[in-house]
Amino acid sequence: MKFDDVAMVKLDMKESARSSVSMLAGEIPGASVFHHTVPAGGEIRFPEDPAFLRVLFLCGGGAVFSSGNQSRAYNEKAVFIASPKSGVDVTFQDDSHLLEIQWILTDADWKEIQNGAAAFPLTIRYRDAVQYRDPFKSEKTISRAIVPHRILPRFAMGSVETYAEDLIGKHEHPLLDQFFFSFPENDMDLLLDDLVYPMTGNALVHIPLGCDHGVSVTGSQCAHYLWIDFISGEDGLAYLDSVHKETGDTRSFDETGKRKG
């Protein structure tokens, strides 16, 4: 892989005016990602559309999410997913940043939704997400399954957080197409095949199917990013079954990078 082969887009977070930015359009078939910047007092109405699943992740700020007769208010990182047959109204109480992920649904996906485990709206605070371990990461690393696999069709989302010195070992998953979206403090080196690619905050990168990838943090670096998985069939789900093992812990880092809990 060469530097020019890496599909990445970085947001200009100095802008505070209202905006909606499409990120890496068409990079993963069936998936679209948008970043919304909304000042305090602003609103967005996301209409119902059974063609796709819409995942909303509040990256920063404060907002009230309303769908049907249910509302949730958050002033911290959180996810909100309504049924594709229901719209979502979002009222922003503070200057906020919202990530929107759209995932086109097939007829088989709809059958899974109708018979599956998801109870809409699916919503949770980031800090309450299930934590897991996998064989590629050290004991130090904190991994969260924000939207665990086997809840929504062919989709999962979680996060990775760690501080130097640490290494997420290189690995590949030919059944998962994946985006990484970095939080503002993120400063890490992506290991992509034989390439070392710096990734700082507020960026979206595509980790292609089968790419041998990992993460290194050294010196004063830290890694803190979302992974967003688009899963190929039952074999892809079985792969996640095998590598994502719940810890039963609730751990976090303090402001110095030391793990708590």
C-alpha positions in Angstrom: 0.0 0.0 0.0 1.1 3.6 -0.8 0.2 6.9 0.9 -1.9 7.8 -2.1 -3.9 4.6 -1.6 -5.2 5.6 1.8 -8.7 7.0 1.7 -8.9 9.6 4.5 -10.7 12.9 5.0 -10.0 15.3 7.9 -12.6 17.8 9.1 -11.8 21.5 9.7 -13.1 21.7 13.3 -12.2 25.4 13.6 -15.4 26.2 11.8 -18.3 26.7 14.2 -21.0 27.7 11.7 -23.7 25.1 10.9 -22.6 22.6 8.3 -23.2 19.1 7.1 -20.3 17.3 5.4 -20.3 14.1 3.4 -17.2 12.0 4.2 -15.6 9.4 1.8 -18.8 9.1 -0.3 -19.0 5.8 -2.2 -15.9 4.3 -0.5 -17.8 1.4 1.1 -20.8 0.2 -1.0 -24.1 0.9 0.7 -22.6 3.1 3.4 -22.6 6.8 3.8 -21.1 9.0 6.5 -22.0 12.6 7.3 -20.7 15.0 10.0 -23.0 17.7 11.2 -21.9 20.8 13.1 -24.8 22.5 14.8 -24.7 25.6 17.1 -26.7 25.7 20.4 -30.4 26.1 19.7 -30.3 24.4 16.3 -32.4 21.5 15.2 -32.2 18.7 12.6 -35.1 16.6 11.5 -34.1 13.2 10.0 -37.2 11.9 8.2 -38.2 8.2 8.2 -36.7 6.2 5.3 -37.1 2.4 5.3 -34.4 2.2 2.6 -31.6 2.5 5.2 -30.6 2.3 8.8 -29.5 5.6 10.3 -27.0 5.6 13.2 -26.5 8.9 15.0 -23.5 9.4 17.3 -23.1 12.5 19.4 -19.4 13.2 19.4 -19.5 16.4 21.5 -22.0 18.9 22.9 -25.5 18.3 24.1 -28.7 17.3 22.4 -32.2 15.9 22.8 -33.1 13.0 20.5 -36.8 12.4 19.9 -38.5 9.6 17.9 -42.1 8.7 18.2 -43.1 9.2 21.8 -39.6 8.6 23.2 -36.9 11.2 23.9 -33.4 11.0 25.3 -31.2 13.9 26.4 -27.4 13.6 26.4 -24.6 16.0 27.2 -21.8 13.5 26.5 -20.9 11.0 23.8 -23.9 8.7 23.0 -25.6 6.8 20.2 -29.2 7.0 19.1 -30.7 4.7 16.5 -34.4 4.9 15.6 -36.4 2.4 13.5 -36.0 3.1 9.8 -39.7 3.5 9.8 -39.5 6.4 12.3 -38.0 9.8 12.0 -35.7 11.5 14.5 -35.8 15.1 15.7 -32.6 16.4 17.3 -32.6 19.6 19.3 -29.1 20.9 20.2 -28.7 22.4 23.6 -25.0 23.2 23.1 -22.6 23.7 20.2 -22.4 20.1 19.0 -20.9 17.6 16.6 -23.0 14.7 15.3 -21.9 11.8 13.2 -24.5 10.2 10.9 -24.0 6.8 9.4 -26.4 5.5 6.8 -26.5 1.8 5.8 -28.7 0.6 3.0 -31.0 -2.3 4.0 -31.8 -5.4 1.9 -35.0 -7.4 2.1 -33.1 -10.0 4.2 -32.0 -7.2 6.5 -35.7 -6.1 7.0 -36.6 -9.7 7.9 -33.8 -9.7 10.5 -35.0 -6.4 11.9 -38.6 -7.7 12.2 -37.4 -10.9 13.9 -34.3 -9.7 15.6 -33.1 -8.4 19.0 -33.2 -4.7 18.4 -35.7 -2.7 20.4 -35.9 0.7 18.8 -34.8 3.3 19.6 -31.5 1.7 20.4 -29.6 4.2 22.5 -26.8 4.2 25.1 -24.2 6.5 26.6 -20.7 5.9 25.3 -19.3 5.3 28.9 -22.0 2.6 29.5 -21.1 0.6 26.4 -20.0 -3.1 26.9 -16.2 -3.5 27.1 -14.5 -6.3 25.4 -11.0 -7.8 24.8 -9.6 -9.3 21.7 -6.3 -11.0 20.9 -4.7 -8.1 19.0 -4.7 -5.6 21.9 -2.7 -5.3 25.2 -4.2 -5.5 28.6 -3.9 -1.7 28.8 -6.2 -1.0 25.8 -9.9 -0.2 26.5 -12.3 -1.5 23.8 -16.0 -0.8 23.8 -18.8 -2.4 21.8 -21.2 0.6 21.4 -23.5 -1.3 19.0 -22.5 -5.0 19.3 -22.8 -7.2 16.3 -25.9 -9.5 16.0 -28.2 -6.6 17.1 -28.5 -4.8 13.7 -28.2 -6.3 10.2 -24.6 -6.5 9.0 -23.5 -3.6 11.3 -21.5 -3.0 14.4 -19.7 -0.1 16.0 -17.3 0.4 18.9 -14.2 2.2 20.0 -10.6 1.8 21.0 -8.8 3.9 23.5 -5.2 3.7 24.7 -2.1 5.8 25.5 1.6 5.4 24.8 3.3 3.1 25.0 1.0 0.6 23.4 0.5 -1.4 20.2 -2.6 -2.9 18.6 -1.1 -5.8 16.6 -1.6 -5.9 12.9 -4.4 -8.2 11.8 -6.8 -8.5 8.8 -10.5 -9.2 8.5 -11.5 -10.1 4.9 -15.2 -10.2 6.0 -15.4 -6.7 7.5 -15.3 -3.4 5.6 -14.4 -0.8 8.1 -14.2 3.0 8.8 -12.1 4.5 11.7 -13.4 7.9 12.9 -11.0 9.7 15.3 -11.9 11.8 18.3 -10.2 15.2 18.6 -7.5 14.0 21.0 -6.5 11.1 18.8 -2.8 11.1 17.6 -1.6 7.7 16.4 0.2 5.9 13.7 -1.9 3.6 11.6 -0.1 0.5 10.4 -1.5 -0.4 7.0 0.2 -3.4 5.3 3.8 -2.1 5.1 2.8 1.6 5.6 3.0 3.8 8.7 0.3 6.4 8.3 -0.2 9.3 10.8 -3.8 9.8 11.9 -4.8 12.7 14.1 -8.2 13.9 15.3 -11.5 14.5 13.5 -10.7 12.3 10.6 -12.4 9.3 8.8 -10.3 6.6 7.2 -11.3 3.5 5.3 -9.6 0.2 6.4 -10.2 -1.9 3.2 -11.3 -5.5 3.3 -8.3 -7.7 4.0 -5.9 -4.9 4.8 -3.3 -5.9 7.4 -3.8 -3.1 9.9 -2.9 -2.1 13.4 -2.1 1.0 15.6 1.0 2.2 17.3 1.2 5.0 20.0 4.6 6.1 21.3 5.9 9.1 23.3 3.0 11.4 24.1 0.6 9.9 21.6 -2.9 8.5 22.4 -5.4 6.6 20.3 -9.1 7.2 20.7 -11.4 6.3 17.8 -14.6 4.7 16.6 -14.5 1.6 14.5 -17.5 1.2 12.2 -18.0 -2.3 10.8 -20.0 -3.4 7.7 -20.2 -7.1 8.0 -20.3 -9.8 5.2 -22.7 -12.6 6.2 -22.7 -15.1 8.9 -19.0 -15.8 8.6 -18.3 -12.2 9.4 -20.5 -12.4 12.5 -18.8 -15.7 13.6 -15.5 -13.9 13.3 -16.6 -11.2 15.7 -18.0 -13.9 18.0 -14.5 -15.4 18.2 -12.5 -12.2 18.8 -14.8 -10.0 20.9 -14.9 -11.3 24.4 -16.8 -9.3 27.0 -14.7 -8.4 30.1 -17.5 -7.6 32.5 -15.4 -4.5 33.5 -16.0 -0.8 33.4 -12.6 0.8 33.0 -11.6 4.3 31.9 -8.5 6.5 31.7 -7.9 9.6 33.8 -6.5 12.8 32.4 -2.9 11.6 32.7 -3.6 8.5 30.7 -3.6 6.2 33.6 -6.4 3.5 33.6 -9.0 3.6 36.3 -11.0 0.5 37.4 
